[in-house]
């Protein structure tokens, strides 16, 4: 719970609901699956070649979870200047629908939650993943791999 609530604007009630709905991240361990469950993953609306409409979210989603994430996203617009700048850029400059951008912010929050839980760490705005040192990186290692060959001894 502490890892989840360390993400800005994610409160205890939302964190508790996420833990309950994911069965402590056993049933749903992928953020894309959780986004689909919560109703924030868009699906294309197509039927063959002729019918193509806007993408829509599933009506079979968990409405309570979606509304809780919506409140978290609205709060993050008020308190997080990075997300507010993203929202303004997408709506004013790119001409996107406000609810579409808000849905993306909900998904960003879900990604942050799952990253903290999988990494077993608290949320940090300035987090940088550990870089692989060139000496220990197997992709750039110029030494030949040690290959152990089994020798077959045939007896007469």
PyMOL CGO cylinders between C-alpha atoms (Angstrom):
from pymol import cmd
from pymol.cgo import CYLINDER

trace = [
    CYLINDER, 0.00, 0.00, 0.00, 2.82, 2.42, 0.78, 0.3, 1, 1, 1, 1, 1, 1,
    CYLINDER, 2.82, 2.42, 0.78, 4.31, 1.98, -2.68, 0.3, 1, 1, 1, 1, 1, 1,
    CYLINDER, 4.31, 1.98, -2.68, 0.95, 2.76, -4.28, 0.3, 1, 1, 1, 1, 1, 1,
    CYLINDER, 0.95, 2.76, -4.28, 0.18, 5.77, -2.11, 0.3, 1, 1, 1, 1, 1, 1,
    CYLINDER, 0.18, 5.77, -2.11, 3.64, 7.17, -2.80, 0.3, 1, 1, 1, 1, 1, 1,
    CYLINDER, 3.64, 7.17, -2.80, 2.41, 8.03, -6.32, 0.3, 1, 1, 1, 1, 1, 1,
    CYLINDER, 2.41, 8.03, -6.32, 1.12, 11.61, -6.14, 0.3, 1, 1, 1, 1, 1, 1,
    CYLINDER, 1.12, 11.61, -6.14, -2.67, 11.96, -5.87, 0.3, 1, 1, 1, 1, 1, 1,
    CYLINDER, -2.67, 11.96, -5.87, -3.27, 8.27, -5.21, 0.3, 1, 1, 1, 1, 1, 1,
    CYLINDER, -3.27, 8.27, -5.21, -4.99, 8.04, -1.85, 0.3, 1, 1, 1, 1, 1, 1,
    CYLINDER, -4.99, 8.04, -1.85, -5.49, 5.20, 0.58, 0.3, 1, 1, 1, 1, 1, 1,
    CYLINDER, -5.49, 5.20, 0.58, -9.01, 4.33, -0.65, 0.3, 1, 1, 1, 1, 1, 1,
    CYLINDER, -9.01, 4.33, -0.65, -7.88, 4.12, -4.27, 0.3, 1, 1, 1, 1, 1, 1,
    CYLINDER, -7.88, 4.12, -4.27, -4.81, 2.11, -3.29, 0.3, 1, 1, 1, 1, 1, 1,
    CYLINDER, -4.81, 2.11, -3.29, -6.95, -0.28, -1.26, 0.3, 1, 1, 1, 1, 1, 1,
    CYLINDER, -6.95, -0.28, -1.26, -9.35, -0.77, -4.16, 0.3, 1, 1, 1, 1, 1, 1,
    CYLINDER, -9.35, -0.77, -4.16, -6.44, -1.46, -6.54, 0.3, 1, 1, 1, 1, 1, 1,
    CYLINDER, -6.44, -1.46, -6.54, -5.01, -4.05, -4.16, 0.3, 1, 1, 1, 1, 1, 1,
    CYLINDER, -5.01, -4.05, -4.16, -8.42, -5.70, -3.76, 0.3, 1, 1, 1, 1, 1, 1,
    CYLINDER, -8.42, -5.70, -3.76, -9.32, -5.67, -7.47, 0.3, 1, 1, 1, 1, 1, 1,
    CYLINDER, -9.32, -5.67, -7.47, -5.94, -7.09, -8.51, 0.3, 1, 1, 1, 1, 1, 1,
    CYLINDER, -5.94, -7.09, -8.51, -5.94, -9.65, -5.67, 0.3, 1, 1, 1, 1, 1, 1,
    CYLINDER, -5.94, -9.65, -5.67, -2.67, -8.19, -4.38, 0.3, 1, 1, 1, 1, 1, 1,
    CYLINDER, -2.67, -8.19, -4.38, -1.35, -8.05, -7.96, 0.3, 1, 1, 1, 1, 1, 1,
    CYLINDER, -1.35, -8.05, -7.96, -1.68, -11.83, -8.38, 0.3, 1, 1, 1, 1, 1, 1,
    CYLINDER, -1.68, -11.83, -8.38, -4.62, -11.91, -10.80, 0.3, 1, 1, 1, 1, 1, 1,
    CYLINDER, -4.62, -11.91, -10.80, -3.80, -8.72, -12.69, 0.3, 1, 1, 1, 1, 1, 1,
    CYLINDER, -3.80, -8.72, -12.69, -0.07, -8.04, -12.78, 0.3, 1, 1, 1, 1, 1, 1,
    CYLINDER, -0.07, -8.04, -12.78, 0.06, -6.19, -16.10, 0.3, 1, 1, 1, 1, 1, 1,
    CYLINDER, 0.06, -6.19, -16.10, -0.87, -2.48, -16.29, 0.3, 1, 1, 1, 1, 1, 1,
    CYLINDER, -0.87, -2.48, -16.29, -2.47, -2.95, -19.71, 0.3, 1, 1, 1, 1, 1, 1,
    CYLINDER, -2.47, -2.95, -19.71, -4.81, -5.62, -18.35, 0.3, 1, 1, 1, 1, 1, 1,
    CYLINDER, -4.81, -5.62, -18.35, -5.68, -3.45, -15.38, 0.3, 1, 1, 1, 1, 1, 1,
    CYLINDER, -5.68, -3.45, -15.38, -6.38, -0.52, -17.68, 0.3, 1, 1, 1, 1, 1, 1,
    CYLINDER, -6.38, -0.52, -17.68, -8.75, -2.72, -19.65, 0.3, 1, 1, 1, 1, 1, 1,
    CYLINDER, -8.75, -2.72, -19.65, -10.41, -3.88, -16.42, 0.3, 1, 1, 1, 1, 1, 1,
    CYLINDER, -10.41, -3.88, -16.42, -10.78, -0.30, -15.16, 0.3, 1, 1, 1, 1, 1, 1,
    CYLINDER, -10.78, -0.30, -15.16, -12.19, 0.93, -18.46, 0.3, 1, 1, 1, 1, 1, 1,
    CYLINDER, -12.19, 0.93, -18.46, -9.41, 3.28, -19.49, 0.3, 1, 1, 1, 1, 1, 1,
    CYLINDER, -9.41, 3.28, -19.49, -8.05, 1.26, -22.41, 0.3, 1, 1, 1, 1, 1, 1,
    CYLINDER, -8.05, 1.26, -22.41, -9.57, 2.36, -25.73, 0.3, 1, 1, 1, 1, 1, 1,
    CYLINDER, -9.57, 2.36, -25.73, -10.70, -0.19, -28.30, 0.3, 1, 1, 1, 1, 1, 1,
    CYLINDER, -10.70, -0.19, -28.30, -11.18, 0.46, -32.01, 0.3, 1, 1, 1, 1, 1, 1,
    CYLINDER, -11.18, 0.46, -32.01, -14.78, 0.46, -33.18, 0.3, 1, 1, 1, 1, 1, 1,
    CYLINDER, -14.78, 0.46, -33.18, -14.67, -1.33, -36.52, 0.3, 1, 1, 1, 1, 1, 1,
    CYLINDER, -14.67, -1.33, -36.52, -16.82, -3.68, -38.46, 0.3, 1, 1, 1, 1, 1, 1,
    CYLINDER, -16.82, -3.68, -38.46, -15.18, -4.98, -41.58, 0.3, 1, 1, 1, 1, 1, 1,
    CYLINDER, -15.18, -4.98, -41.58, -13.85, -2.47, -44.06, 0.3, 1, 1, 1, 1, 1, 1,
    CYLINDER, -13.85, -2.47, -44.06, -16.69, 0.04, -44.19, 0.3, 1, 1, 1, 1, 1, 1,
    CYLINDER, -16.69, 0.04, -44.19, -17.58, 0.87, -40.58, 0.3, 1, 1, 1, 1, 1, 1,
    CYLINDER, -17.58, 0.87, -40.58, -14.81, 2.72, -38.75, 0.3, 1, 1, 1, 1, 1, 1,
    CYLINDER, -14.81, 2.72, -38.75, -15.64, 5.04, -35.90, 0.3, 1, 1, 1, 1, 1, 1,
    CYLINDER, -15.64, 5.04, -35.90, -13.85, 6.62, -32.97, 0.3, 1, 1, 1, 1, 1, 1,
    CYLINDER, -13.85, 6.62, -32.97, -12.16, 4.35, -30.45, 0.3, 1, 1, 1, 1, 1, 1,
    CYLINDER, -12.16, 4.35, -30.45, -14.21, 3.70, -27.35, 0.3, 1, 1, 1, 1, 1, 1,
    CYLINDER, -14.21, 3.70, -27.35, -13.69, 2.25, -23.92, 0.3, 1, 1, 1, 1, 1, 1,
    CYLINDER, -13.69, 2.25, -23.92, -15.43, -0.94, -22.89, 0.3, 1, 1, 1, 1, 1, 1,
    CYLINDER, -15.43, -0.94, -22.89, -18.80, -0.64, -21.20, 0.3, 1, 1, 1, 1, 1, 1,
    CYLINDER, -18.80, -0.64, -21.20, -18.03, -3.84, -19.27, 0.3, 1, 1, 1, 1, 1, 1,
    CYLINDER, -18.03, -3.84, -19.27, -15.45, -2.09, -17.11, 0.3, 1, 1, 1, 1, 1, 1,
    CYLINDER, -15.45, -2.09, -17.11, -15.41, -1.56, -13.37, 0.3, 1, 1, 1, 1, 1, 1,
    CYLINDER, -15.41, -1.56, -13.37, -17.10, 1.81, -13.01, 0.3, 1, 1, 1, 1, 1, 1,
    CYLINDER, -17.10, 1.81, -13.01, -16.07, 2.35, -9.40, 0.3, 1, 1, 1, 1, 1, 1,
    CYLINDER, -16.07, 2.35, -9.40, -12.38, 1.85, -10.21, 0.3, 1, 1, 1, 1, 1, 1,
    CYLINDER, -12.38, 1.85, -10.21, -12.65, 4.13, -13.22, 0.3, 1, 1, 1, 1, 1, 1,
    CYLINDER, -12.65, 4.13, -13.22, -14.28, 6.90, -11.18, 0.3, 1, 1, 1, 1, 1, 1,
    CYLINDER, -14.28, 6.90, -11.18, -11.61, 6.63, -8.49, 0.3, 1, 1, 1, 1, 1, 1,
    CYLINDER, -11.61, 6.63, -8.49, -8.85, 6.88, -11.09, 0.3, 1, 1, 1, 1, 1, 1,
    CYLINDER, -8.85, 6.88, -11.09, -10.70, 9.83, -12.64, 0.3, 1, 1, 1, 1, 1, 1,
    CYLINDER, -10.70, 9.83, -12.64, -10.64, 11.71, -9.34, 0.3, 1, 1, 1, 1, 1, 1,
    CYLINDER, -10.64, 11.71, -9.34, -6.94, 10.94, -8.97, 0.3, 1, 1, 1, 1, 1, 1,
    CYLINDER, -6.94, 10.94, -8.97, -6.28, 12.25, -12.48, 0.3, 1, 1, 1, 1, 1, 1,
    CYLINDER, -6.28, 12.25, -12.48, -8.24, 15.44, -11.81, 0.3, 1, 1, 1, 1, 1, 1,
    CYLINDER, -8.24, 15.44, -11.81, -6.27, 16.00, -8.62, 0.3, 1, 1, 1, 1, 1, 1,
    CYLINDER, -6.27, 16.00, -8.62, -3.01, 15.43, -10.44, 0.3, 1, 1, 1, 1, 1, 1,
    CYLINDER, -3.01, 15.43, -10.44, -3.95, 18.14, -12.95, 0.3, 1, 1, 1, 1, 1, 1,
    CYLINDER, -3.95, 18.14, -12.95, -4.26, 20.58, -10.06, 0.3, 1, 1, 1, 1, 1, 1,
    CYLINDER, -4.26, 20.58, -10.06, -1.06, 19.61, -8.25, 0.3, 1, 1, 1, 1, 1, 1,
    CYLINDER, -1.06, 19.61, -8.25, 1.33, 18.21, -10.87, 0.3, 1, 1, 1, 1, 1, 1,
    CYLINDER, 1.33, 18.21, -10.87, 2.70, 20.88, -13.24, 0.3, 1, 1, 1, 1, 1, 1,
    CYLINDER, 2.70, 20.88, -13.24, 4.16, 18.23, -15.56, 0.3, 1, 1, 1, 1, 1, 1,
    CYLINDER, 4.16, 18.23, -15.56, 0.78, 16.59, -16.18, 0.3, 1, 1, 1, 1, 1, 1,
    CYLINDER, 0.78, 16.59, -16.18, -0.96, 19.96, -16.43, 0.3, 1, 1, 1, 1, 1, 1,
    CYLINDER, -0.96, 19.96, -16.43, 1.50, 21.05, -19.12, 0.3, 1, 1, 1, 1, 1, 1,
    CYLINDER, 1.50, 21.05, -19.12, 0.88, 17.74, -20.93, 0.3, 1, 1, 1, 1, 1, 1,
    CYLINDER, 0.88, 17.74, -20.93, -2.89, 18.29, -20.72, 0.3, 1, 1, 1, 1, 1, 1,
    CYLINDER, -2.89, 18.29, -20.72, -2.68, 21.84, -22.05, 0.3, 1, 1, 1, 1, 1, 1,
    CYLINDER, -2.68, 21.84, -22.05, -0.32, 20.87, -24.86, 0.3, 1, 1, 1, 1, 1, 1,
    CYLINDER, -0.32, 20.87, -24.86, -2.56, 18.06, -26.05, 0.3, 1, 1, 1, 1, 1, 1,
    CYLINDER, -2.56, 18.06, -26.05, -5.84, 19.96, -25.80, 0.3, 1, 1, 1, 1, 1, 1,
    CYLINDER, -5.84, 19.96, -25.80, -4.81, 23.44, -26.94, 0.3, 1, 1, 1, 1, 1, 1,
    CYLINDER, -4.81, 23.44, -26.94, -1.95, 22.80, -29.35, 0.3, 1, 1, 1, 1, 1, 1,
    CYLINDER, -1.95, 22.80, -29.35, -2.85, 19.37, -30.74, 0.3, 1, 1, 1, 1, 1, 1,
    CYLINDER, -2.85, 19.37, -30.74, -6.63, 19.87, -30.55, 0.3, 1, 1, 1, 1, 1, 1,
    CYLINDER, -6.63, 19.87, -30.55, -7.37, 16.63, -28.70, 0.3, 1, 1, 1, 1, 1, 1,
    CYLINDER, -7.37, 16.63, -28.70, -10.56, 16.10, -26.72, 0.3, 1, 1, 1, 1, 1, 1,
    CYLINDER, -10.56, 16.10, -26.72, -10.12, 16.87, -23.01, 0.3, 1, 1, 1, 1, 1, 1,
    CYLINDER, -10.12, 16.87, -23.01, -11.60, 13.56, -21.84, 0.3, 1, 1, 1, 1, 1, 1,
    CYLINDER, -11.60, 13.56, -21.84, -9.31, 11.65, -24.17, 0.3, 1, 1, 1, 1, 1, 1,
    CYLINDER, -9.31, 11.65, -24.17, -6.27, 13.36, -22.65, 0.3, 1, 1, 1, 1, 1, 1,
    CYLINDER, -6.27, 13.36, -22.65, -7.63, 12.81, -19.15, 0.3, 1, 1, 1, 1, 1, 1,
    CYLINDER, -7.63, 12.81, -19.15, -7.96, 9.12, -19.97, 0.3, 1, 1, 1, 1, 1, 1,
    CYLINDER, -7.96, 9.12, -19.97, -4.28, 9.09, -20.96, 0.3, 1, 1, 1, 1, 1, 1,
    CYLINDER, -4.28, 9.09, -20.96, -3.40, 10.71, -17.62, 0.3, 1, 1, 1, 1, 1, 1,
    CYLINDER, -3.40, 10.71, -17.62, -5.36, 7.97, -15.84, 0.3, 1, 1, 1, 1, 1, 1,
    CYLINDER, -5.36, 7.97, -15.84, -3.28, 5.42, -17.72, 0.3, 1, 1, 1, 1, 1, 1,
    CYLINDER, -3.28, 5.42, -17.72, -0.08, 7.25, -16.79, 0.3, 1, 1, 1, 1, 1, 1,
    CYLINDER, -0.08, 7.25, -16.79, -1.06, 6.97, -13.13, 0.3, 1, 1, 1, 1, 1, 1,
    CYLINDER, -1.06, 6.97, -13.13, -1.74, 3.25, -13.54, 0.3, 1, 1, 1, 1, 1, 1,
    CYLINDER, -1.74, 3.25, -13.54, 1.68, 2.79, -15.17, 0.3, 1, 1, 1, 1, 1, 1,
    CYLINDER, 1.68, 2.79, -15.17, 3.35, 4.62, -12.30, 0.3, 1, 1, 1, 1, 1, 1,
    CYLINDER, 3.35, 4.62, -12.30, 1.54, 2.48, -9.73, 0.3, 1, 1, 1, 1, 1, 1,
    CYLINDER, 1.54, 2.48, -9.73, 2.50, -0.78, -11.41, 0.3, 1, 1, 1, 1, 1, 1,
    CYLINDER, 2.50, -0.78, -11.41, 6.12, 0.37, -11.88, 0.3, 1, 1, 1, 1, 1, 1,
    CYLINDER, 6.12, 0.37, -11.88, 6.41, 1.08, -8.16, 0.3, 1, 1, 1, 1, 1, 1,
    CYLINDER, 6.41, 1.08, -8.16, 4.84, -2.23, -7.17, 0.3, 1, 1, 1, 1, 1, 1,
    CYLINDER, 4.84, -2.23, -7.17, 6.94, -4.29, -9.60, 0.3, 1, 1, 1, 1, 1, 1,
    CYLINDER, 6.94, -4.29, -9.60, 10.11, -2.46, -8.62, 0.3, 1, 1, 1, 1, 1, 1,
    CYLINDER, 10.11, -2.46, -8.62, 9.20, -2.69, -4.92, 0.3, 1, 1, 1, 1, 1, 1,
    CYLINDER, 9.20, -2.69, -4.92, 10.04, 0.97, -4.44, 0.3, 1, 1, 1, 1, 1, 1,
    CYLINDER, 10.04, 0.97, -4.44, 8.48, 4.28, -3.59, 0.3, 1, 1, 1, 1, 1, 1,
    CYLINDER, 8.48, 4.28, -3.59, 7.62, 6.75, -6.35, 0.3, 1, 1, 1, 1, 1, 1,
    CYLINDER, 7.62, 6.75, -6.35, 10.21, 9.39, -7.15, 0.3, 1, 1, 1, 1, 1, 1,
    CYLINDER, 10.21, 9.39, -7.15, 9.81, 12.11, -9.76, 0.3, 1, 1, 1, 1, 1, 1,
    CYLINDER, 9.81, 12.11, -9.76, 13.51, 12.09, -10.54, 0.3, 1, 1, 1, 1, 1, 1,
    CYLINDER, 13.51, 12.09, -10.54, 13.82, 8.29, -10.78, 0.3, 1, 1, 1, 1, 1, 1,
    CYLINDER, 13.82, 8.29, -10.78, 16.30, 7.02, -13.34, 0.3, 1, 1, 1, 1, 1, 1,
    CYLINDER, 16.30, 7.02, -13.34, 16.64, 3.28, -13.93, 0.3, 1, 1, 1, 1, 1, 1,
    CYLINDER, 16.64, 3.28, -13.93, 20.02, 1.79, -13.18, 0.3, 1, 1, 1, 1, 1, 1,
    CYLINDER, 20.02, 1.79, -13.18, 22.19, 1.81, -16.25, 0.3, 1, 1, 1, 1, 1, 1,
    CYLINDER, 22.19, 1.81, -16.25, 24.04, -1.35, -17.15, 0.3, 1, 1, 1, 1, 1, 1,
    CYLINDER, 24.04, -1.35, -17.15, 27.74, -0.76, -16.91, 0.3, 1, 1, 1, 1, 1, 1,
    CYLINDER, 27.74, -0.76, -16.91, 29.62, -1.46, -20.16, 0.3, 1, 1, 1, 1, 1, 1,
    CYLINDER, 29.62, -1.46, -20.16, 31.96, -3.90, -18.39, 0.3, 1, 1, 1, 1, 1, 1,
    CYLINDER, 31.96, -3.90, -18.39, 29.10, -6.12, -17.23, 0.3, 1, 1, 1, 1, 1, 1,
    CYLINDER, 29.10, -6.12, -17.23, 26.91, -5.85, -20.30, 0.3, 1, 1, 1, 1, 1, 1,
    CYLINDER, 26.91, -5.85, -20.30, 26.88, -9.20, -22.13, 0.3, 1, 1, 1, 1, 1, 1,
    CYLINDER, 26.88, -9.20, -22.13, 25.81, -7.53, -25.38, 0.3, 1, 1, 1, 1, 1, 1,
    CYLINDER, 25.81, -7.53, -25.38, 29.00, -5.46, -25.59, 0.3, 1, 1, 1, 1, 1, 1,
    CYLINDER, 29.00, -5.46, -25.59, 31.35, -8.01, -24.09, 0.3, 1, 1, 1, 1, 1, 1,
    CYLINDER, 31.35, -8.01, -24.09, 34.06, -8.65, -26.67, 0.3, 1, 1, 1, 1, 1, 1,
    CYLINDER, 34.06, -8.65, -26.67, 35.46, -11.74, -24.98, 0.3, 1, 1, 1, 1, 1, 1,
    CYLINDER, 35.46, -11.74, -24.98, 34.31, -15.03, -26.45, 0.3, 1, 1, 1, 1, 1, 1,
    CYLINDER, 34.31, -15.03, -26.45, 31.83, -16.92, -24.35, 0.3, 1, 1, 1, 1, 1, 1,
    CYLINDER, 31.83, -16.92, -24.35, 33.18, -19.93, -22.59, 0.3, 1, 1, 1, 1, 1, 1,
    CYLINDER, 33.18, -19.93, -22.59, 31.74, -22.97, -24.23, 0.3, 1, 1, 1, 1, 1, 1,
    CYLINDER, 31.74, -22.97, -24.23, 31.99, -26.27, -22.50, 0.3, 1, 1, 1, 1, 1, 1,
    CYLINDER, 31.99, -26.27, -22.50, 31.96, -29.16, -24.88, 0.3, 1, 1, 1, 1, 1, 1,
    CYLINDER, 31.96, -29.16, -24.88, 31.16, -32.66, -23.86, 0.3, 1, 1, 1, 1, 1, 1,
    CYLINDER, 31.16, -32.66, -23.86, 33.56, -35.15, -25.27, 0.3, 1, 1, 1, 1, 1, 1,
    CYLINDER, 33.56, -35.15, -25.27, 32.27, -38.51, -26.18, 0.3, 1, 1, 1, 1, 1, 1,
    CYLINDER, 32.27, -38.51, -26.18, 34.68, -41.30, -25.56, 0.3, 1, 1, 1, 1, 1, 1,
    CYLINDER, 34.68, -41.30, -25.56, 34.04, -44.41, -27.57, 0.3, 1, 1, 1, 1, 1, 1,
    CYLINDER, 34.04, -44.41, -27.57, 35.58, -47.60, -26.35, 0.3, 1, 1, 1, 1, 1, 1,
    CYLINDER, 35.58, -47.60, -26.35, 36.46, -50.41, -28.70, 0.3, 1, 1, 1, 1, 1, 1,
]
cmd.load_cgo(trace, "trace")
